[in-house]
Amino acid sequence: MTLPVIFLPKAKEDILDHMAYLDDHGAGLVTKLTEAIEVTLRYLSEFPESGKLRFYYHPRLKNIRQWPVKGFSKLLVFYQFEDSSLVIVRLLHSARDIEGTFLDL
């Protein structure tokens, strides 16, 4: 069963930020990233338990999973899922302070 994908506002901002960065660093990278995100989210909507379950202390971060964007292994999708939807919480570079970044949700 394929779950519908819902983006939290910060996840949308993350995607736009990554696209703006890549747009400055080479032709075609934004298109490649867009396609890679689509492929990754399509996979996760079919197999949501694939991601590595992360444990954070903050209660809003309960049941967060992470999965790399295909072809952009340092770009991680952080998501939660229930029976009815796949919620994209953030898309962050692995070098960032992940837990600290989540606190501004």
N, C-alpha and C positions, 0 to 999 in steps of 0.2 A: 504494500500500500504506500502510495506517495503522499507525504504530508505537505500541506500548504506552508510556504515559507513567509515568515513575518520578520521584518527588520525593525529593531529598536532604533530610535533617532541617532544615537551615537554610532551605531553600525553603519548607517547611511553616511554619516560624516566621515567615518574612517575610510570608506570606499572612495569617496570624493577626494579625500586627502591623498590617498595612495595614487589615484589617477592623476592628480595635479603634479605630484612628484615625478611620476613616470613620464608624463607628457613633456617635462623639461629634460628628460634623459634619453630620448631616442624615439624615432618614428616607429609606430606600430605597437609599442609596448602597452598602451592603454587598451587597444583592441585585444591583445593577447591576455591582459589581466581580466578584462570583462568576460572573455570566453572562458578563462580558467575559473573564475568565480562561479559562472553559470554551471559549468560541468561539476564543480565541487559541490555546489548546493543541490544540484539535481541528485547526485550520489547520496548526500546526507539525508535528503528528503525520503529516499528509499531505504537507506540503511542508517538510521539515526544513532544506533548504538555503536557505530564504528569508532566514534571519537573517544579519545582518552578522557576518562572522568577525572576532573580536577577537584581538589578540596581547598576551599578558601574559608576563612573565618567569618566573613560577613554573610548574614542570612540571605541577602538578595542574590548571593552567588551560589546558592544551593543547586546542585546537580548541573554545574557547568561542565561542558565537554569541549575539547579542542580537536581540531583537524587541520592539517596544512592545505593551503590552496594548491591545486594541481599545477605543477610547473613553477610555483613560487613558494618553495618549501619553508622559507622563513616568514611567510605571511600566514598567520594562523586565524582560523575561524573559531570563535568562541560562541557556543550555542547551548540552548536548553531545548528539551522536547517533551511533549506530552502526547497523549493519544491523538490529539486533534491538530497539532501544529509543531513546526520547527521554528524556534525563535532565535534569530541571529542577534547576539548581544553585542559583540565587537568583532572587528577584523584588525588584528594588531601584528606588528613586526615582532619577531621572537626576541629581539634585543631590548625591547621596552620593559619597563617595570610593570609587568602584567597586573599583579594584584593591586598595586598603587593606582594604576590607570582605571581599574574597575570601580574604585571608590567614588568616581565622579559620574556614576550612572544616573 
